[in-house]
Amino acid sequence: MGKSRFVIATLASFIVGIFLGDLLKVDLWWLVGSALGIILALVIFWREIYWRLGLFIFLGLIIGLGYFSFWDNREKTIELPYGEELTIEGQIIGHPDFSGNLAQYIIRYNAKDNIKIQLTGNRYPEYHYGDVLKFKGIIKRPSDYLFHRGILGQVSSEEPLEKIIGSGNIAIKLIYKIRDQFEDSLNRSLAEPYASFAAGLVLGSKRNIPDSLMSDLNRTGTTHIIAVSGYNVTIIIVYIAILLGIFSRRVSFYGSILTILIFVIMTGAVASVVRAGILAGLVAFGRYESRRINMTILLLLVAAIMLFFNPYAIKYDVGFELSFLAFAGLVYLSPIISKLKVTQFIPEKLRNILAETLGAQIMVLPILVFYFGRASITSPIVNILILWMIPAAMGMIFMVGIAGLIWINLGQILGYIGWLLLKYVVVVVESFSKIPWSSWQIKTDSWWWISIFYFVIGLLIYNIRVRIKANEEKEI
């Protein structure tokens, strides 16, 4: 039995332990004692392979339960002066969200304990990452959505905000500044709604995209193209690898890692981008070291790392769930679909796009139905028609944005080509969204069927992979 199975079993059971953490309320010290007992049992039964595997599974489960209990107790015992009007000083620690005449800032309220609150105030004058603000307001308890993202209070201030000092990490401040200038360059080089659509495609920014276009993307199951994910990160890494291809492998590797880091910061470090960034970085490292990559270990390792920083994400962050399930679909379902006999008549490139689309869509379908009550029927067709265009569109958007920073007239000239590519995508999405049966509304509050769905999918994947392997061995 290979070592990889022990790693997979331990990581998977750790994740399951975190998932069950709020259901199984177990005393933290009992969990510590159980972990020590399992470690002692491992020493005794180390030579017994199956005993060892079982103990590793239980150890991962106990650690997951214990870590969730520790985190949950810590977060829920932090008390802020809720309901009191205070004069508050805090530093902006993320990219602001400007919408209309309002601005939302994530403020570090207490630097020692790294307590974060959300401030909603007037947009003008605008403030940015690193600025230390002074303002009056009443701290309210956060919504469940914000609490499970580590934000422990909400403040609305109608009075002018006062900037005390500007500080923060110089590198991050520079990256945010470049992001803002890049987005402004797109706005000056492209007409709406294509400028906002371009910013969504490259930066994941959705705030200015018209509601009608967002509705069309939802109905056709194509919102993923503006939710920056592994697909977008992969495209960017490919472009960077091409540009750095003339240099050594070391330069290409470190250039890719630096690009990933900058891109994650620029897009606001949302779950899908962080996951994609870590995955891309680990894959790049594996290739740099000429090591074989086990995608199952990679997927579980990234999930464990992200849950270490926020165990709530596994149940309360839809983006986290969709991101990992979509990637799992690409890893496990897509190769199977591309090898099915019914798909062999399709040209290889189109077959791969279809397989990737169906693999991801099948895995995320229960979550989409549960949270949003909608399933898109036309999604596979629309994705086949537009995904082949996305890399070219993203490449052109980057050229338009950069050219606009250098000389606005050059950005506008290239903008005509960018507009043409984006126009194609928008026309396809809008056309299919008008079909009455393009999506179905399905509302349900039950969750038990989701477990059965993934259990059945798991069995099907296992059986099909066994059959494919057997057929390949017969051919040999």
C-alpha distance (Angstrom), angle and dihedral (degrees) to the residues before:
residue distance angle dihedral
M1 . . .
G2 3.82 . .
K3 3.77 124.8 .
S4 3.81 90.0 -118.2
R5 3.81 90.4 70.8
F6 3.80 91.1 57.1
V7 3.81 90.9 49.3
I8 3.82 91.9 47.8
A9 3.81 92.4 46.7
T10 3.81 93.3 49.1
L11 3.82 95.6 46.1
A12 3.82 92.9 44.4
S13 3.81 93.0 49.1
F14 3.83 90.5 47.4
I15 3.81 89.3 55.2
V16 3.82 91.3 46.2
G17 3.82 89.1 50.3
I18 3.81 90.9 54.9
F19 3.83 90.1 46.7
L20 3.82 90.7 53.5
G21 3.81 93.6 41.3
D22 3.80 97.1 101.6
L23 3.82 92.6 42.3
L24 3.81 98.2 49.3
K25 3.78 106.1 52.1
V26 3.79 101.2 -164.8
D27 3.81 126.1 167.9
L28 3.81 110.6 -101.5
W29 3.81 94.2 -133.1
W30 3.80 91.0 51.7
L31 3.79 87.9 55.0
V32 3.81 91.2 49.6
G33 3.80 90.1 51.5
S34 3.80 91.2 47.7
A35 3.81 91.2 51.0
L36 3.80 91.2 51.5
G37 3.81 89.6 48.7
I38 3.81 91.5 51.5
I39 3.82 91.1 49.1
L40 3.82 89.1 52.5
A41 3.81 90.1 48.7
L42 3.80 89.5 51.0
V43 3.80 89.9 56.8
I44 3.81 90.6 50.8
F45 3.83 98.1 43.4
W46 3.82 98.9 32.6
R47 3.80 93.2 122.9
E48 3.82 92.9 51.9
I49 3.81 103.1 86.1
Y50 3.81 99.4 -161.7
W51 3.80 92.8 42.1
R52 3.78 88.2 50.8
L53 3.82 92.3 49.7
G54 3.80 91.9 49.2
L55 3.81 91.9 48.4
F56 3.81 91.4 49.9
I57 3.81 88.8 52.8
F58 3.80 92.0 50.8
L59 3.80 91.2 45.0
G60 3.81 91.8 53.0
L61 3.81 90.1 47.3
I62 3.82 92.8 49.7
I63 3.82 92.3 47.3
G64 3.82 90.4 49.6
L65 3.81 92.5 49.7
G66 3.79 91.4 45.2
Y67 3.77 95.0 48.1
F68 3.81 93.1 49.2
S69 3.82 90.5 48.5
F70 3.82 91.2 50.1
W71 3.81 92.9 47.6
D72 3.82 95.0 44.2
N73 3.81 93.6 48.7
R74 3.80 91.2 48.6
E75 3.81 95.0 49.2
K76 3.79 95.1 45.5
T77 3.80 94.7 48.6
I78 3.81 93.7 56.6
E79 3.78 106.9 102.6
L80 3.78 123.6 -168.6
P81 3.83 124.1 -168.2
Y82 3.80 91.9 -91.6
G83 3.81 117.1 -170.9
E84 3.80 95.5 18.2
E85 3.78 124.0 115.5
L86 3.78 106.8 -125.4
T87 3.76 142.1 170.5
I88 3.79 102.5 -119.7
E89 3.78 132.0 -165.2
G90 3.79 119.0 -164.7
Q91 3.77 143.1 149.3
I92 3.82 124.9 -117.2
I93 3.81 105.3 -119.9
G94 3.81 102.8 178.4
H95 3.77 143.1 36.1
P96 3.84 109.3 -68.0
D97 3.78 120.4 -118.8
F98 3.81 110.7 -133.5
S99 3.79 117.8 -168.2
G100 3.80 123.2 165.5
N101 3.80 108.6 -48.2
L102 3.80 94.1 -22.1
A103 3.78 132.9 85.2
Q104 3.80 129.2 -162.8
Y105 3.79 120.4 -155.2
I106 3.79 131.5 -176.3
I107 3.80 104.8 -136.8
R108 3.80 128.8 -163.7
Y109 3.81 98.7 -132.3
N110 3.78 97.2 179.5
A111 3.81 116.3 23.6
K112 3.80 93.9 -168.7
D113 3.82 95.0 57.7
N114 3.83 94.4 25.6
I115 3.82 91.6 -124.3
K116 3.81 113.4 175.3
I117 3.79 130.1 -156.3
Q118 3.80 131.9 -179.0
L119 3.80 117.0 -121.7
T120 3.81 121.9 -161.0
G121 3.80 115.1 -167.6
N122 3.77 145.1 138.5
R123 3.79 114.3 -51.1
Y124 3.76 96.2 -134.2
P125 2.93 127.0 101.2
E126 3.80 90.5 32.6
Y127 3.79 120.9 -136.7
H128 3.76 128.1 -163.8
Y129 3.79 145.8 -159.7
G130 3.81 113.3 -48.3
D131 3.81 96.7 21.7
V132 3.80 114.5 131.4
L133 3.81 109.1 -140.6
K134 3.78 132.1 -162.6
F135 3.80 117.8 -156.7
K136 3.79 144.9 147.0
G137 3.78 122.8 -116.8
I138 3.77 149.5 122.9
I139 3.80 116.5 -96.9
K140 3.80 111.0 -133.5
R141 3.76 127.9 -167.6
P142 3.81 110.6 -93.0
S143 3.77 125.4 -112.7
D144 3.80 115.9 -102.8
Y145 3.81 88.1 -105.8
L146 3.82 92.3 58.8
F147 3.82 95.6 37.6
H148 3.78 92.1 57.7
R149 3.81 88.4 52.8
G150 3.79 92.6 56.4
I151 3.82 97.6 -98.5
L152 3.79 109.0 131.4
G153 3.79 102.3 -177.1
Q154 3.81 145.5 24.6
V155 3.79 126.6 -145.6
S156 3.81 129.7 -175.1
S157 3.79 115.8 -164.4
E158 3.80 122.1 -174.1
E159 3.80 92.0 178.2
P160 3.82 120.7 88.3
L161 3.78 114.7 -84.6
E162 3.78 118.4 -123.8
K163 3.78 121.3 -139.8
I164 3.79 111.0 -143.6
I165 3.77 100.9 176.9
G166 3.80 141.1 -21.3
S167 3.78 117.8 -126.4
G168 3.79 137.2 127.5
N169 3.78 132.4 120.9
I170 3.81 108.7 -31.9
A171 3.83 93.8 -146.5
I172 3.82 93.6 51.1
K173 3.80 90.8 45.1
L174 3.81 89.5 53.0
I175 3.83 92.1 48.9
Y176 3.82 91.8 51.2
K177 3.80 90.1 47.9
I178 3.80 91.2 52.1
R179 3.82 89.5 48.3
D180 3.81 91.8 53.1
Q181 3.80 92.4 46.8
F182 3.81 91.0 46.9
E183 3.82 91.5 51.0
D184 3.81 90.3 46.9
S185 3.82 89.0 51.1
L186 3.81 89.8 54.7
N187 3.81 90.7 49.5
R188 3.82 90.7 53.9
S189 3.82 94.7 43.6
L190 3.81 100.9 44.2
A191 3.78 133.1 45.7
E192 3.81 121.1 -124.4
P193 2.99 136.1 -61.3
Y194 3.82 87.1 22.4
A195 3.82 94.9 59.2
S196 3.81 91.0 55.1
F197 3.80 91.2 42.6
A198 3.82 89.8 51.3
A199 3.82 91.1 50.5
G200 3.81 89.2 50.0
L201 3.79 92.2 49.3
V202 3.81 94.9 50.8
L203 3.82 104.8 25.5
G204 3.81 102.9 22.6
S205 3.82 90.4 -120.2
K206 3.83 109.8 152.8
R207 3.80 103.1 164.7
N208 3.83 97.1 101.8
I209 3.80 99.4 35.6
P210 3.84 108.6 116.2
D211 3.79 116.4 -107.2
S212 3.81 90.4 -124.0
L213 3.81 92.2 58.4
M214 3.82 91.8 44.7
S215 3.81 88.9 51.8
D216 3.81 90.8 50.9
L217 3.82 91.1 49.7
N218 3.81 89.8 50.4
R219 3.81 93.7 49.2
T220 3.80 92.2 50.4
G221 3.81 96.2 42.7
T222 3.80 93.6 -119.4
T223 3.81 102.6 118.1
H224 3.81 87.4 109.6
I225 3.82 90.3 78.1
I226 3.83 90.1 67.8
A227 3.81 94.6 37.3
V228 3.79 97.8 82.8
S229 3.80 106.2 -127.1
G230 3.76 143.4 150.7
Y231 3.80 90.3 -63.3
N232 3.81 92.3 58.8
V233 3.81 92.6 42.4
T234 3.81 90.3 50.0
I235 3.82 91.3 52.9
I236 3.80 90.7 50.8
I237 3.82 92.3 47.8
V238 3.81 90.4 50.5
Y239 3.81 90.9 52.9
I240 3.80 91.6 47.6
A241 3.83 91.2 47.6
I242 3.82 89.2 53.1
L243 3.81 92.0 49.6
L244 3.82 92.6 46.5
G245 3.80 94.0 40.7
I246 3.80 91.9 101.0
F247 3.80 90.0 62.5
S248 3.80 130.6 67.2
R249 3.79 124.2 -71.9
R250 3.82 89.2 -107.5
V251 3.82 92.4 55.3
S252 3.82 90.5 46.3
F253 3.83 91.3 50.6
Y254 3.81 96.8 48.1
G255 3.81 90.7 41.6
S256 3.81 89.6 54.4
I257 3.82 92.5 48.1
L258 3.81 91.5 49.1
T259 3.81 90.7 48.3
I260 3.81 91.4 50.2
L261 3.81 91.4 50.5
I262 3.81 93.3 48.6
F263 3.80 92.3 46.2
V264 3.83 92.6 49.8
I265 3.81 90.5 52.6
M266 3.82 93.4 44.6
T267 3.80 92.4 54.0
G268 3.80 94.2 49.7
A269 3.82 97.5 -102.4
V270 3.82 94.2 -91.4
A271 3.82 117.1 177.5
S272 3.81 96.6 -99.5
V273 3.81 93.0 50.4
V274 3.81 94.5 44.5
R275 3.80 89.9 49.7
A276 3.78 91.8 46.9
G277 3.79 91.5 45.1
I278 3.80 94.1 51.5
L279 3.80 91.4 45.6
A280 3.80 92.6 48.2
G281 3.81 90.6 47.1
L282 3.81 93.3 50.2
V283 3.82 91.7 46.2
A284 3.81 90.0 49.9
F285 3.81 90.0 49.2
G286 3.81 91.7 49.2
R287 3.80 91.0 51.8
Y288 3.79 91.8 44.9
E289 3.81 89.8 53.7
S290 3.83 90.8 41.2
R291 3.80 91.5 -122.5
R292 3.78 127.2 150.3
I293 3.80 111.7 -108.9
N294 3.81 120.5 -133.3
M295 3.81 102.1 -156.8
T296 3.82 93.6 -163.8
I297 3.80 92.0 56.6
L298 3.79 89.9 43.2
L299 3.81 93.1 52.4
L300 3.82 94.1 46.0
L301 3.81 92.4 44.2
V302 3.80 92.9 53.4
A303 3.82 90.8 46.6
A304 3.81 90.6 50.3
I305 3.82 92.0 48.6
M306 3.81 92.6 50.5
L307 3.81 92.7 45.5
F308 3.79 88.9 50.6
F309 3.81 87.8 63.9
N310 3.82 94.3 41.3
P311 3.84 118.9 8.9
Y312 3.82 90.1 -178.3
A313 3.82 90.6 69.7
I314 3.80 94.4 80.2
K315 3.82 92.0 66.8
Y316 3.78 106.6 17.7
D317 3.80 105.4 38.0
V318 3.81 109.8 76.3
G319 3.79 90.6 -175.2
F320 3.79 90.7 57.4
E321 3.80 91.9 49.6
L322 3.81 94.8 46.5
S323 3.79 92.2 45.0
F324 3.80 95.7 54.8
L325 3.78 96.0 38.7
A326 3.81 91.0 51.2
F327 3.79 90.6 50.3
A328 3.81 90.5 47.8
G329 3.79 88.2 52.6
L330 3.81 90.2 53.1
V331 3.81 92.2 48.9
Y332 3.82 100.8 42.8
L333 3.82 109.9 18.3
S334 3.80 104.8 33.9
P335 3.85 96.3 61.3
I336 3.81 89.4 50.3
I337 3.82 93.7 49.1
S338 3.82 91.7 48.4
K339 3.84 89.9 54.9
L340 3.81 97.0 48.1
K341 3.81 114.7 114.7
V342 3.82 92.4 -126.6
T343 3.81 90.3 62.8
Q344 3.80 99.2 46.2
F345 3.81 94.8 90.4
I346 3.84 89.8 62.9
P347 3.84 116.9 91.3
E348 3.81 111.3 -98.9
K349 3.81 98.4 -110.7
L350 3.80 93.4 47.4
R351 3.81 90.2 43.5
N352 3.81 90.7 54.4
I353 3.81 91.7 49.4
L354 3.81 90.4 48.2
A355 3.82 91.9 47.6
E356 3.80 93.1 48.9
T357 3.80 92.0 46.6
L358 3.81 95.0 47.8
G359 3.81 92.9 42.8
A360 3.79 92.8 53.8
Q361 3.83 94.4 39.2
I362 3.81 94.1 51.1
M363 3.81 92.5 51.2
V364 3.80 95.7 48.0
L365 3.83 96.6 39.4
P366 3.86 97.3 93.6
I367 3.82 91.7 48.8
L368 3.81 92.5 48.5
V369 3.80 91.2 48.9
F370 3.82 93.3 45.9
Y371 3.81 97.2 47.8
F372 3.80 103.6 28.0
G373 3.81 103.8 21.8
R374 3.80 93.7 -133.8
A375 3.81 137.4 110.7
S376 3.81 121.6 -173.3
I377 3.81 116.5 -138.3
T378 3.80 96.2 -174.0
S379 3.80 95.5 47.2
P380 3.87 97.5 103.6
I381 3.82 92.6 50.5
V382 3.81 94.6 45.0
N383 3.81 92.3 47.0
I384 3.81 91.4 51.4
L385 3.80 89.5 51.6
I386 3.83 96.6 48.9
L387 3.82 110.3 25.6
W388 3.80 93.7 74.2
M389 3.81 87.4 58.6
I390 3.84 97.5 49.0
P391 3.86 98.4 80.7
A392 3.82 91.2 51.0
A393 3.81 91.2 44.9
M394 3.82 92.7 49.8
G395 3.80 91.5 47.3
M396 3.80 91.2 50.9
I397 3.83 92.0 45.9
F398 3.81 89.5 55.2
M399 3.80 89.7 50.1
V400 3.81 91.8 48.1
G401 3.81 92.7 48.7
I402 3.81 94.9 46.6
A403 3.81 93.3 42.8
G404 3.81 89.5 51.0
L405 3.80 89.9 54.7
I406 3.80 90.6 54.0
W407 3.83 99.2 39.7
I408 3.79 123.1 -7.2
N409 3.82 93.8 -147.7
L410 3.81 90.5 56.7
G411 3.81 89.6 49.8
Q412 3.80 91.0 52.4
I413 3.82 92.4 48.6
L414 3.81 92.0 52.1
G415 3.80 87.1 41.6
Y416 3.81 89.8 72.8
I417 3.81 90.0 62.3
G418 3.81 91.0 44.3
W419 3.81 90.0 49.1
L420 3.82 90.6 52.8
L421 3.82 92.6 53.4
L422 3.80 93.3 45.0
K423 3.81 91.0 44.8
Y424 3.80 89.9 58.8
V425 3.81 91.7 53.2
V426 3.81 93.5 46.0
V427 3.84 93.6 47.7
V428 3.82 92.0 51.2
V429 3.82 92.4 47.8
E430 3.82 94.1 45.9
S431 3.81 93.1 45.9
F432 3.81 95.0 53.1
S433 3.81 93.3 41.2
K434 3.82 88.9 62.4
I435 3.80 91.5 62.4
P436 3.85 105.1 104.6
W437 3.81 94.6 -136.3
S438 3.85 95.8 42.0
S439 3.81 90.3 113.2
W440 3.79 137.1 13.5
Q441 3.78 127.9 -140.1
I442 3.82 110.2 -132.1
K443 3.80 117.9 173.3
T444 3.79 123.2 -170.0
D445 3.80 136.9 153.0
S446 3.81 94.8 -167.2
W447 3.80 118.0 102.2
W448 3.83 103.7 179.5
W449 3.82 92.9 87.2
I450 3.83 89.9 61.3
S451 3.82 90.7 65.4
I452 3.81 90.8 49.3
F453 3.82 90.7 48.1
Y454 3.80 94.0 54.5
F455 3.81 92.1 42.0
V456 3.82 90.2 55.1
I457 3.83 91.4 44.9
G458 3.80 89.4 51.1
L459 3.81 91.9 52.1
L460 3.82 91.7 47.5
I461 3.81 92.1 50.0
Y462 3.80 91.2 49.4
N463 3.82 94.4 48.0
I464 3.81 95.1 44.7
R465 3.81 92.7 47.6
V466 3.81 90.0 50.7
R467 3.83 90.6 50.9
I468 3.81 93.2 46.8
K469 3.79 91.1 49.8
A470 3.80 91.3 48.3
N471 3.82 91.6 50.4
E472 3.80 91.3 48.5
E473 3.81 90.7 51.4
K474 3.83 90.6 50.4
E475 3.80 90.9 52.3
I476 3.79 90.1 52.3
